[in-house]
Structures are given as C-alpha cells and as structure tokens.
Amino acid sequence: MKKLLLILPLFLFAFVKVHVNKTIVYPGEEVVFTIEATGGGIQFPKIQSIGGFPVQGSAVTTNITVLNGNMQQSISKSYIFFPTKSVTIPSYSIKTGSKTYTTKQIQITVKKPSQTQNSDFKIELDVNKKNIHIGEPIVFKIKFYQKENTNPQSVEIQKPNFNDFFTKQLSKKNYKEKNFNVTEYTFLLIPQKAGNYNIGPILGKIGYLTRSPVNDPFFNMITSSLKYINIFSNEINLNVSAIPKNSVFGDFTAKFTASKTQADANTPVKVSLNIKGCGDFYDLSDFKLNLQNATVYENTPVIKTYLKNGKLCGTYTKEFTIISNQDITVSPVEFKSFDKTLKTVKTNSLYIVIHNNGKTDKKPQTAQTEIKPRIVYKSKTNYALLALIFTAGVILGVLITYLMKMKFPNHDIFRKIKKADEKELFNLLLEFSYNSDIETILEKLEENIYNGKKNKINKKEIIKIIKTLIKK
C-alpha cells in the first residue's frame, strides 16, 4: 500500500468556487467578487469589467497545504467593482490541470438608498429651482455637515452624475451652522437636453481608525486600519423643458460700438460687439463680420459672468479691427433668445466714413514750359544747332530723372519708416501687405497696438524687404 501511495497524483483534489462579500449594496458601494481554485496548473480568466462596470482593483492569495504527504495548492483571486445598478455576475471558465470548471452566476442587487439619518454626519443636495428649460442656468449645492468634536481620519464624497449638463464649479466654502461644521460646494449647471433627471443620492464614506485589541502601542501602530461608515444624501429631481429651435435661453441686449466714425483710408478702426443680460452666455455664437472690400481681424470672444438673484448674468464682448479704403457699413447681427417668450435680439448698424477713399487731392502736375533765353549774338547765330542742343538737354534731363526713380523709387519711405512710431509704421506698410513677410510684421504691430503685446519690430529688416519688393 505504501508503494501505491507514492504513485498518487501530486494534487489530490481539484475544485472551483466563487463568492462575493455582499449581494445587496447601495449605488457606489464596492463589491468584492472572489474566485477560489484548488489543483494544479490553474488558469484564471482575464476579467476587466463585470456586468459593464470596470474592475477597479484585484488581489491574489496563494495557499499550499500538505496532507498525508500530498500537496494541495489553492489560489484565490478577488475583483473589486462598484455597480450603480443591479447586475448579474456571469459564469466564468477556470482550468485546473486537464479539467475545466464553470462557475455559477451571482445576482447583485443595488438598492436605492434614502437619506441617511446620522446624528454626526449628513450630506444634503440643494438646487435653486427644479423646473427649468434647456440652457437655463441653475445653482446646485452639495453640503457636508460634520458635528463639532468629531474627528474622522478620512472623508470621501462621491461626485454626482452630471451627464447632459454643462458643469462649472463656482466655489467651496466652510462655515458653522448650529453645532455643525459645514463644507459647501457650489456648481453652475446648464441642461443640454430636455427630460426628467434624478441627481443623487450620492455616497459619503467616513473613515475611522480602528486598533488591534492587543493593548500595546507597538501592535496598535502595526495593526491599526481605517473602518468606513457609509452615509447617503437626498435626491434632486429636475424637469427640463425644450425651448424653440435655434434660440438661446436668456434675456439679452446687444449693440455695436466703434472707436471712431471717421477715419483715413487704410487706417485701423476698432469695432466691438457687446451683449449683456442674464442667461446661457456659453451658448452664444461666435459672431462674424462679412464685409466686402475690407480686411477684418477678430479676437476671441470674452465672456464674464456673475450670479445675481440666482441667475447667471454677465457680458459677452468680441472685438474686430477693420481696415479699408472705402466707407464701411457694419450691418446688424441678430439672434433669437427665449425667456418665457421668444424674441429677436438685434444690434444697431454702423457707418464709418473713410477719407481719401481712392481719390486724390493732389494737384495735377503741370507740364514743363519751355522758356527760351534771350541771347544776343554779335556774330551770326546757328538757330538750328541751338534748338537741337536744347532738345537734347531736355531729353537727357527727363532720362536721368526716370533712371533715378527706377533706382530709388519712393526713396523718402525709408526715411519715414526710420522715424515712424508703431501706428505710423502700420499705415506705411499697408500698401506692401501682399508680401507674406510684411503681413506677418503687420500682425505683430496690430498685437502691439491693440492687445498690449511687445513684439520686437526690426526696422532695418523691414527696409531690406521693401527694397527687394521695389526692385521687382
């Protein structure tokens, strides 16, 4: 019989079983799913999610026991996930040696919690209104109450599900209310879709330090750990109604303003679009100016908002720089807004007079008048020869002037560039804006003039570029 025992398999038993730490949980609570397998050559499945919820962590433990000379290996693998709705853990296949085992399914029930009644801690959700429209801003608050003289080592508050809402955290503040310390988080919510929404309940985990029952400071340091109690907030129900198509929620006024109503040709004119009121500023369009025979530069809109009596109010400002050699007409822009009633918001129009718009006030150049000198000759005069010499002199003078202009056209522009400030330089360079290098310099000058930047402008390089353009 002893010889028979020596040839028995090394692993005498093989089995697989599964279990969970709890089958009924609240939303956001952890579920620990464990597969335990005994035998040889154990192969576990790759599990990255369970019932659509991602696995947030895993752990493996291995035990080897020897019974009557026979070795038995047991491996447990645990998976942690956080379901927010009821889910069925599916069957999995596990190999041990040459055999394959199939686990049983496990049903996890997620219960809808009610607000926890705890004398020391409380989470409260609050909103300034519950019946709203798409784009209507609301103020949402999370308040955590902690009784004075309580000292938890850890507090974790679950973030609410704000799907289908534009969300912006406005503030966090601490204050006292009766015998509680209160931490208050304030959010701005703007609904993007119509429907009924439930926000919460959200989970709060309060961690306290627990110690070993051994009454020894050394062991207490080693074996102490956090024990959590869970509390839940109330639930907020929101009813979001639709608004008319292609409209923005709110009550607004809009207007155009200009830095000047008269300007010289090719001189920059700054135009601002100003919108103010209360509503969904973040849904306003990026308005454009479509002007013919003009160059338009535009800045990114600047939105400034604040809360007033529970409403989101503020301003929308967009600036344009227009350069033209003709009179400028800025047509009104308009959009539709809705706040109980639908209305059209429309700006004023602008008309800017451009002087010297393609015309010239210069007097026409007078033709040269030939003045014949009075010459008295004592001898006989060869008038034909004199006329020929005079004509040759005139032609030579014109030719020299033409050649000088060919070599040094607009020669005084270089002197002007050297003496010009940035605004004068901008105007001087406009006629050469067809060149990409000059265009880049114009953009830098515009940033310096209108946006307060300090781009370096190299006048020697500018003169060099213009000389190459003139030669062409």
C-alpha positions in Angstrom: 0.0 0.0 0.0 2.9 2.4 0.7 4.2 1.9 -2.8 0.7 2.6 -4.1 0.6 6.0 -2.3 3.9 7.0 -3.8 2.4 7.0 -7.3 -0.8 9.0 -6.5 -1.1 12.5 -8.2 0.8 15.3 -6.5 -2.5 17.3 -6.3 -5.1 15.0 -4.8 -8.2 17.3 -5.1 -9.4 19.9 -7.6 -12.4 22.2 -7.3 -13.5 25.8 -8.0 -15.9 28.0 -6.1 -16.9 31.7 -6.2 -18.4 34.1 -3.6 -18.9 37.8 -3.0 -18.7 40.0 0.1 -22.3 41.1 -0.2 -25.2 40.6 -2.7 -27.2 43.7 -1.7 -25.5 47.1 -2.0 -26.2 50.8 -2.4 -25.1 52.7 -5.5 -21.3 53.3 -5.4 -20.6 50.7 -2.8 -17.9 48.2 -3.5 -18.5 44.5 -4.4 -15.6 42.1 -4.0 -16.0 39.0 -6.3 -13.7 36.1 -5.5 -12.8 33.0 -7.5 -11.1 30.3 -5.5 -9.5 27.3 -7.3 -7.7 24.3 -6.0 -5.5 22.0 -8.0 -2.5 22.2 -10.4 -1.9 24.3 -13.5 -4.7 26.8 -12.5 -5.6 29.3 -15.3 -7.9 32.2 -14.4 -9.9 34.2 -17.0 -9.0 37.8 -17.8 -11.7 39.9 -16.2 -11.6 43.7 -16.9 -15.2 44.5 -16.3 -18.2 42.8 -14.6 -21.7 43.5 -15.9 -20.4 46.6 -17.7 -18.7 48.1 -14.6 -14.9 48.3 -14.8 -12.8 46.3 -12.3 -11.1 48.9 -10.1 -8.7 46.6 -8.4 -7.7 42.9 -7.9 -5.7 40.8 -5.4 -4.3 37.3 -5.4 -3.6 35.0 -2.5 -1.9 31.5 -2.7 -2.0 28.7 -0.1 -0.2 25.4 -0.3 -1.0 22.6 2.2 0.4 19.1 2.6 -2.0 16.4 3.8 -0.7 12.8 4.4 2.2 13.6 2.1 0.0 15.0 -0.6 0.4 18.7 -1.7 -2.7 20.8 -2.3 -2.5 24.3 -3.9 -5.3 26.8 -3.5 -5.3 30.2 -5.3 -7.9 32.9 -4.7 -8.3 35.9 -7.0 -10.6 38.8 -6.0 -12.0 41.5 -8.3 -13.4 44.9 -6.9 -16.1 46.8 -8.8 -18.6 49.5 -8.0 -22.1 48.9 -9.5 -24.6 51.7 -9.7 -27.5 49.4 -10.7 -28.4 45.7 -10.3 -26.2 43.4 -12.2 -25.6 39.6 -12.7 -22.0 38.4 -12.4 -21.7 35.9 -15.3 -20.3 32.4 -15.3 -16.5 32.1 -15.9 -14.4 29.1 -17.0 -11.3 28.1 -14.9 -8.8 25.4 -15.8 -7.2 23.2 -13.2 -4.9 20.7 -14.8 -6.7 19.0 -17.6 -10.2 19.9 -16.3 -12.3 23.0 -17.0 -14.8 24.2 -14.4 -17.6 26.7 -14.9 -18.6 29.0 -12.1 -22.2 29.8 -11.1 -23.8 33.2 -11.8 -24.4 35.6 -8.9 -27.0 38.3 -8.7 -26.1 41.6 -7.2 -29.0 43.9 -6.2 -28.4 47.6 -6.0 -30.9 49.3 -3.7 -32.0 52.9 -4.0 -30.9 54.5 -0.7 -32.8 57.1 1.3 -31.0 59.9 3.0 -29.0 58.6 6.0 -30.2 59.8 9.4 -26.9 60.1 11.3 -26.5 62.3 14.3 -22.9 63.2 13.5 -22.8 63.4 9.7 -25.1 64.5 6.9 -25.0 65.2 3.1 -27.5 67.5 1.6 -28.2 68.3 -2.0 -29.9 71.6 -2.9 -30.9 73.5 -6.1 -32.4 76.9 -6.5 -35.1 75.7 -9.0 -36.3 72.3 -10.3 -38.5 73.2 -13.3 -36.2 74.7 -15.9 -35.6 74.9 -19.7 -32.7 73.8 -21.9 -29.9 76.3 -21.4 -31.4 77.8 -18.2 -28.6 78.0 -15.6 -29.2 76.8 -12.1 -27.2 76.8 -8.9 -26.6 73.3 -7.4 -25.1 72.8 -3.9 -23.6 69.9 -2.0 -23.4 70.5 1.8 -21.5 68.2 4.1 -22.4 68.5 7.8 -19.9 67.3 10.4 -20.7 67.6 14.0 -18.2 69.5 16.1 -15.7 67.4 18.1 -15.9 64.5 15.6 -12.5 63.7 14.1 -12.7 61.2 11.3 -9.4 60.3 9.6 -10.9 60.3 6.1 -14.0 61.8 4.4 -14.8 60.9 0.8 -17.8 62.4 -1.0 -19.0 60.9 -4.3 -19.3 63.3 -7.2 -22.9 63.4 -8.6 -23.7 62.3 -12.1 -24.0 65.5 -14.2 -24.5 63.8 -17.6 -26.3 66.1 -20.1 -25.4 69.2 -18.1 -22.7 71.8 -18.7 -21.0 72.0 -15.3 -18.7 74.5 -13.7 -17.7 74.6 -10.0 -18.2 78.1 -8.6 -16.9 77.9 -5.1 -16.1 75.9 -2.0 -16.5 77.4 1.5 -16.6 76.3 5.1 -18.8 77.8 7.8 -20.6 76.8 11.1 -24.3 76.1 11.4 -25.6 75.4 14.9 -23.3 72.7 16.3 -22.1 71.5 12.8 -19.1 72.4 10.7 -20.3 72.7 7.1 -18.4 72.3 3.8 -20.4 73.7 0.9 -19.6 73.1 -2.8 -21.5 75.3 -5.3 -21.8 74.3 -9.0 -23.3 76.0 -12.0 -25.4 73.6 -14.1 -26.8 74.3 -17.6 -29.0 71.5 -19.0 -28.3 70.5 -22.6 -31.2 68.2 -23.3 -34.9 68.0 -22.3 -36.1 65.3 -19.9 -36.5 64.3 -16.3 -33.3 63.9 -14.3 -32.5 62.5 -10.9 -29.3 63.6 -9.3 -28.2 61.6 -6.3 -28.4 60.1 -3.8 -24.6 60.4 -3.5 -22.4 58.4 -1.2 -20.2 59.7 1.6 -17.6 57.4 3.2 -16.4 58.4 6.7 -13.2 56.6 7.8 -12.3 56.0 11.4 -9.1 54.5 12.7 -9.5 51.1 14.4 -6.9 49.5 16.5 -5.8 46.0 17.5 -7.4 44.5 20.6 -3.9 44.0 21.9 -3.2 46.7 24.5 0.3 47.5 23.3 1.3 50.7 21.4 3.7 48.7 19.2 1.0 46.3 17.9 -1.5 49.2 17.6 0.8 51.0 15.2 1.2 47.9 13.0 -2.4 46.6 13.0 -4.5 49.8 13.0 -6.6 50.4 9.9 -9.5 52.5 8.6 -13.0 51.4 9.1 -15.7 53.2 7.0 -19.3 54.0 7.6 -21.4 55.0 4.6 -23.9 57.8 4.5 -26.2 58.9 1.7 -27.6 62.2 0.6 -31.1 63.1 -0.5 -32.1 63.0 -4.2 -32.8 66.0 -6.5 -35.4 65.7 -9.3 -35.2 68.1 -12.2 -37.7 68.6 -15.1 -36.0 70.2 -18.2 -38.3 71.6 -20.9 -37.4 72.3 -24.5 -37.0 75.8 -26.0 -37.7 77.0 -29.5 -35.3 75.7 -32.1 -32.2 77.9 -32.9 -32.7 80.0 -29.8 -30.6 80.8 -26.7 -32.1 80.8 -23.3 -32.0 84.2 -21.6 -32.8 87.9 -21.8 -30.2 89.9 -23.7 -29.5 93.3 -25.3 -26.8 93.8 -28.0 -25.1 96.7 -29.7 -22.1 97.6 -31.9 -19.7 100.4 -30.9 -16.8 101.8 -32.9 -13.6 103.6 -31.8 -14.3 106.3 -34.4 -16.9 107.1 -37.0 -14.4 108.8 -39.5 -11.0 107.6 -40.5 -8.4 107.9 -43.1 -8.1 105.3 -45.8 -6.3 102.1 -44.6 -6.3 103.3 -41.0 -7.5 100.6 -38.5 -10.9 101.1 -36.9 -11.9 99.0 -33.9 -15.5 97.7 -33.7 -16.9 95.9 -30.6 -19.9 93.7 -30.3 -21.3 94.0 -26.8 -24.0 91.6 -25.4 -25.3 91.9 -21.9 -28.1 90.4 -19.8 -28.8 87.1 -18.0 -28.9 83.6 -19.5 -26.8 81.0 -21.2 -23.8 83.0 -22.3 -21.9 79.9 -23.2 -24.3 79.0 -26.0 -24.0 82.3 -27.8 -22.5 82.1 -31.3 -19.0 83.2 -32.4 -20.4 86.1 -34.5 -18.6 87.1 -37.7 -18.5 90.3 -39.9 -18.8 89.8 -43.6 -17.5 93.0 -45.1 -16.7 93.5 -48.8 -13.6 95.4 -49.8 -12.2 95.4 -46.3 -9.7 93.4 -44.2 -11.2 92.2 -40.9 -9.2 90.9 -37.9 -11.1 89.4 -35.0 -10.4 88.5 -31.4 -11.8 85.5 -29.4 -15.0 86.5 -27.5 -14.5 87.4 -23.9 -17.3 86.2 -21.6 -17.6 87.5 -18.0 -20.4 86.1 -15.7 -21.7 86.5 -12.2 -24.6 85.3 -10.1 -27.4 87.8 -9.4 -30.5 86.7 -7.5 -29.9 83.1 -8.6 -29.4 84.0 -12.2 -26.3 83.8 -14.4 -25.7 87.4 -15.7 -22.8 89.0 -17.4 -21.3 90.3 -20.7 -20.1 89.0 -24.0 -17.6 91.1 -25.9 -16.0 90.5 -29.2 -13.6 93.0 -30.9 -12.9 93.4 -34.6 -10.3 95.5 -36.4 -11.3 96.8 -39.8 -9.0 98.2 -42.5 -10.5 99.7 -45.6 -10.0 102.4 -48.3 -13.8 102.7 -48.7 -16.6 103.7 -46.5 -17.6 100.9 -44.0 -21.1 99.7 -43.3 -21.4 97.2 -40.5 -24.8 95.5 -40.8 -26.8 94.5 -37.7 -26.3 91.0 -36.3 -29.3 89.2 -34.7 -30.2 86.0 -32.8 -33.2 84.6 -31.1 -33.5 84.4 -27.3 -36.1 82.7 -25.1 -37.1 83.6 -21.5 -40.8 82.7 -21.1 -41.3 84.4 -24.5 -39.3 84.2 -27.8 -37.8 87.4 -29.1 -35.2 88.6 -31.6 -32.1 90.4 -30.3 -30.7 92.8 -32.9 -27.8 95.2 -32.8 -27.6 98.6 -34.3 -25.7 99.2 -37.6 -22.6 101.3 -38.0 -21.5 103.6 -40.8 -17.9 104.7 -40.8 -16.7 107.4 -43.3 -13.3 106.8 -44.9 -11.5 109.9 -46.2 -9.3 109.9 -49.3 -11.0 106.7 -50.3 -9.4 106.1 -53.6 -9.4 109.7 -54.6 -6.5 112.2 -54.6 -6.4 115.8 -53.6 -3.1 116.4 -55.2 -3.0 118.9 -57.9 -2.2 117.6 -61.4 1.4 118.0 -62.3 1.9 121.0 -64.6 3.6 120.4 -67.9 7.1 121.9 -68.3 7.0 125.1 -70.1 9.9 125.8 -72.4 11.4 129.2 -71.7 13.6 130.5 -74.4 16.5 132.6 -73.2 17.2 135.9 -74.9 20.6 135.6 -76.3 22.3 138.4 -78.1 25.0 137.4 -80.5 27.3 139.7 -82.2 28.1 137.1 -84.7 25.8 135.1 -86.9 23.7 132.6 -84.9 23.1 129.0 -85.9 19.5 128.6 -84.6 19.0 125.1 -85.8 22.0 123.9 -83.8 20.8 125.7 -80.6 17.4 124.1 -80.9 19.0 120.7 -81.3 21.2 121.2 -78.2 18.3 122.4 -76.1 16.1 119.5 -77.1 18.9 117.0 -76.3 19.3 118.7 -72.9 15.6 118.3 -72.1 15.6 114.6 -73.1 18.7 113.9 -71.1 17.2 115.6 -68.0 14.0 113.5 -68.3 16.0 110.4 -68.8 18.2 111.0 -65.8 15.1 111.7 -63.6 13.5 108.4 -64.8 16.6 106.4 -64.1 16.9 107.9 -60.7 13.3 106.9 -60.0 13.9 103.4 -61.3 16.9 103.1 -58.9 15.4 104.8 -55.9 11.6 104.9 -56.2 9.7 106.2 -53.2 13.1 106.9 -51.6 11.6 109.0 -48.8 9.6 106.0 -47.5 12.8 104.7 -45.9 13.2 107.9 -44.0 9.6 107.8 -42.9 10.0 104.2 -41.7 13.0 105.1 -39.6 11.2 107.9 -37.8 7.7 106.3 -37.6 6.1 105.1 -34.4 4.2 101.8 -34.4 0.9 103.2 -35.6 2.5 105.3 -38.4 4.6 102.3 -39.4 1.5 100.1 -39.6 -0.1 102.6 -42.1 3.1 102.9 -44.1 3.4 99.1 -44.6 -0.3 98.5 -45.6 0.5 99.0 -49.3 3.0 96.2 -49.1 0.7 93.8 -47.3 0.6 91.5 -50.3 4.0 90.2 -49.2 3.8 87.5 -46.6 6.8 88.8 -44.5 5.2 92.3 -44.4 1.8 90.7 -43.5 3.5 88.9 -40.5 5.0 92.2 -39.4 1.6 93.9 -39.7 0.1 91.3 -37.4 2.8 91.8 -34.8 2.2 95.6 -35.0 -1.5 95.1 -34.5 -0.9 93.0 -31.5 1.4 95.6 -30.0 -1.1 98.5 -30.8 -4.4 96.9 -29.7 -3.5 94.0 -27.4 -0.6 95.5 -25.5 1.9 92.9 -26.6 5.6 93.7 -27.0 6.6 92.0 -30.3 10.1 93.2 -31.5 9.9 95.1 -34.7 13.2 95.3 -36.8 13.0 98.4 -39.0 16.3 97.6 -40.8 14.8 94.2 -41.8 11.6 96.0 -43.0 13.6 98.4 -45.2 15.6 95.5 -46.6 12.3 93.7 -47.5 10.8 96.7 -49.2 13.9 97.4 -51.2 13.6 93.8 -52.7 10.0 94.5 -53.4 10.7 97.8 -55.2 13.4 96.2 -57.3 10.9 93.6 -58.6 
